């Protein structure tokens, strides 16, 4: 009986699987799941457009892609494995496809110098490439929390700087969007030279006032009560150009 190449591939895996003398093993859920994975993996490899990435090459590159290993060294190692000779273009484009198309993590720029230092030290010590990749992969994973903390601190710093700039504009009589002066429970904005104040309420609504100055103690002229800052902003956009309520 003639079989298509892909059919022959599946047939061979099934024949090998049922050779097990244990009927219990053949029916075991984990064994079946492993067989299914082997079939899918082999079919994917058979239909892949990346013909040079046979054997362990692709798995190794996937593990190393976030580790900042020098590309020339990575290429030399991959070419030491069974398979057709890879070029630098083969390597770079396969990495690009993995990052953009298969959503394998992109190398973190902030870890480049650290990873390169570790790589060089291990290379000089004679550590083989798979072990270096394992160490660097562990290192990059361990640094994620540190990088998250650094980003959070930087974001908080930028937000505080922006708030201080809005506060400076507000107190210097320049128009500015809604901002909360440190220590105040009210939110202020200045538009067309006029100051408006929002008072947060217990039901999460906001009461809008037109006030003469930035002053928590001054009640001002009541304009209305609104569900959100956005709703209040729409009213401010019109009220800022209407006649003053106290004139």
N, C-alpha and C positions, 0 to 999 in steps of 0.2 A: 504494500500500500504506500502510495506516494504521500509525503507530508511536506507542507510548506515549512520553511526554516523556523519560523516562530512556533508553529505547532510542534515541530520536532523538539524544540527547546523545552516546551512545557511537558511533552511526553516523557522526555528523558528524566526530568525532575520527579515526575510522578512515579515512574518505574523505580527510580532509586529509593523513593520514599516507601513504597509498599514492600520493598525487600525486607523491611523490619520483621523479625520473627514474632514480634509481640503485637497482637491485635489491639491490645489496650493502648500501646504506644501510637499505633496508626490512628486511633480514634481520639486521642488526647487533644484537648482544645489548644494547649500551648504548642504542641507539635504541628497541628494544622495551621495555626497562625504563623508559625515560622516558615512553613512550606509556602503559604500564600505570599509572605514577604519576599521569599527567594524567587518565586515566579515573577512577581511584579518587578523586582530589581533587575532580573535577567532580561525581561521584556523591555524595560526602560533602557537598559544598556544596549540592547540589540537595535532599538529604534533611535538611539541618540544621534544627533547631528555632530556631536563632539567625538569623533572616532578615535582620537589619540589618547583619550582619557580612560584607558582600560585598567583593570586591576585596582590597586589601592591608591592610584594617583589622585583621583577626584576626592576621595575621603580625606586624604592627607592635606590637600589644598584647602578643603572646607574647614578643617580644624585649625589651619595656620593663617587663615585670611585676616584675622583681627590682630595678629601677633607682630606685625611690622618686621617680618624677616626680610632681609635684602632680597630683591627679586632675582638677582644673578645667582645667589646661593640656593634659593628655592628651585630655580630652573635646573641647576646642576644636580641637585638631589633627585628631583623628579625624573631626570633623564638617566639616573643610575638605576631606576626601576625598570622592569620589563615593559616594553611598548615602543612605538615609533618615537623618533626624536622630536622633542618639542622645541619650538622657537620662542623667543621672548614675546612675540606677538600672540602665539598660542596661549602663553601663560597670562598675559595682561588681559586679553579678551575673555578668557575663561573666568578670571577673577571678576571682571566687570559684569559678566552675565550672572555669576553667583550673587553678587551684591545687589544688582538692580533687578534681575529677573527672578531669582530664587530666594531673595530676601535674607541672605546670610549677612550677618552684621558687618557694617562698614568699620574699618579701623578707626579708633579714637585718636585724633591728632594730638591730644594732650598726653597720650601715653607713648608717643613715638620714641622720644629720646630715652625714656626709661626702658622700653622694650629692646631698643638697639643696644643699650649698655648691658643688659642681661644676656642678650644673644651673643654679643662679642665675648663676654666673660666665659660663657658656657662653651663657645666654639674653641677658644684658646685652651680650655681645660680638656678638650677632646670629647665632649658629650656628643652623642649621635643625634641626628636631626629629629627623629620622632620624640626623643626625650626632651629636647629643647622646646619643641612645639608644645608638648604637654605642660612644661613649666610655665611658658609664656601664656598659654591659655588659662591656666590656673591664676596667674598673676593679673591678667586683664579682668577676669571675673571678680577677683578680690578688690579691684580698684573701683568698681562701679559705684559702690556706696560713697566712697570718698569724692568721686567726681560729681555725684548727685548733690552731696552736701556743699561742695564748692559752687556749683551752679545755683543752688538755692540761696546761698549767702550773697552771690553776685546779683541775682535777681532782686533780692531784698534791698541791696545797696542802691541799685538803679531806681527802684520804685521810690525809695526814700529821697533820693536826689530829685526825682521828678516832682514829688510832693512838696519838697522845700522850694523848688523853683516856682510852682504854682502859688505857694504861700507868699513868696517874695513879690510876685506880680500882684497878688490880691492886696497886700498891704502897701504897695507902692502906687495904688490907684490905677493900675493897668487892667484891661479886660483879661479875664482868665476863666477857665472852665471850673466846674464844681471841685472844691477841695476842702479838706478838713484840717484846720489848724491844730497842731498837736496840743492835746489837753482839752479840746473842745468837743462837745457831743454834737454840735451843729455842723452843717455843711454849707459853705458859701460859694457864690460865684459873682463875678462882676461882668456885666454886659452893657455896652453903650454908656459906660461910666457909672452904672447903677448897680447897687449891691442887693442880692437876693439871698435869703437864708432858708434852709430846709431843716425842719425839726423832725427827727425820727420818732415814731409813735410805737406803743406797745404791740399794736397789731401789724407792724411792719409797713404801715403806710407812712407818708411824709407830708407834713404841713408846710406850705410855702408862704413866706413873708417877703415883703419889700421893706428893706431897712435903709436907714441913712448911712450907716457905717458898719464895719465889722465889729460887732459888739454882742456878746452872748447874752448880756443882761437886757438889751433892748428888744421889746416885743415886735415892734414894727407894724406894718399894715398887712393884715391877713389877706392872702389872695385865694387860697383854697387848699384842699387836701387831695393827695394823689397817690396812686398805687406804686409808682416807681419814679426814679430820678429822670428817666426818659420822658415820662408824661409831664413832669414838672418843667423840664427843659423846653418842651414845645410851648408851654404857657409863657415862660421867660422870654423866648424868642420874640413874642408879640408884645409882652408887657414892657420890655426894655425900651420900646419906642413910643409908648403911649404917654399922655400927660401924667406928671407926677401926682400921686394921690393926695399929697398935702399942699398942693398949690391951688 
